[in-house]
Amino acid sequence: MIVTPPRTREARPMFSTRTIGTAAAAVLVASLSTALALPAVSTTAVAVADERPTAVVSLGDSAISGEGAGDYEPGTNGENGDWCHRSANALIHKTALADRTVNLACSGADSANVSLADTTHYTEGSQARRLVRVATENRVTAVVLQVGANDEPAFADTIVGCGLKWLNPFGGNCSDALTAQWPQRLAAMAPRVEQAITDVKAAMREAGYADGSYRFVLTSYASPVTERMDPVTHGFDGCPLRLDDAEWGRTVAVPQFAEALRGVADRSGVSFLDFSRATEGREACSGTTGSEWQNRLLVDLKAIETGGLDAIGIHLAQQSFHPNARAHAQLGACVTEFVRSGAGSAACLAGADGALHAVS
């Protein structure tokens, strides 16, 4: 085995002629730069421009997927069991905030379906996980979330239960029992929505976004019905609810729901946009179908064409008591106004012009 001995380093003067020459040259260059006022050369790397298209994304349930607004994306209208009903008229597509609008919401989704949990709803997986890819391919500037109604509040089931009370003229109001239950339901819902928000933030971080580098907006829900209906014909007009129950829903249940979500937004550090009065005066059965922003009881037999026998049952009436296309256009404009304002919270309210505006 041949062992190569270590090299011995020759003794060198503390300052070699080469070192002195280099230093002298540096001094000369500095002197000339000062004399000629030459701009200094920065060693900081120039940031590469992000050329990805900008995008805003919606997450959540039927109220934001566009349920009730028609013109559903192929594959979400009952085909192969997917009833997400993502509408081309959904409010996210009516915003004017980015190059692209992406709707990941799904009708009937709850907070777990939005979160990073391993869940499946109407054949679709986690919305937060799909957000990672969207946020990687695009430069997401805003995320809009509307969720919670399908958790403990069970909003759709509650309306059905109240409808059954209307059918029984000898029973009590559904709001009698709900008055005590409702705050408890909202309290149980809140941590679930908070977890969904935490997971959405985690998904955005996975895609390379720092917290605060995009707007994150949590919204509440608009009241679908009102007690201001024809006292005699409203049930047959498509709103089979007792007037007392409709009043309780509009003046108590929906506002309390909004306040619970406002608390979630505050604790989670996201913006809050209150929709609770967004369709006020234009709820189902409040006027004419052409002027209302909420659907009445709506049975869609055409659902059988795309969903087959699976449509028979709840899917035939799935679009009932949801914002229609006119409402989504107004809500989208309000979201646009809110995000551009930079405010931390606001409410979508009708102005003197009849249109919705974000009022802080």
Disulfide bonds with the S-S distance in Angstrom:
Cys84-Cys106 1.90
Cys162-Cys174 1.86
Cys239-Cys285 1.97
Cys334-Cys348 2.03
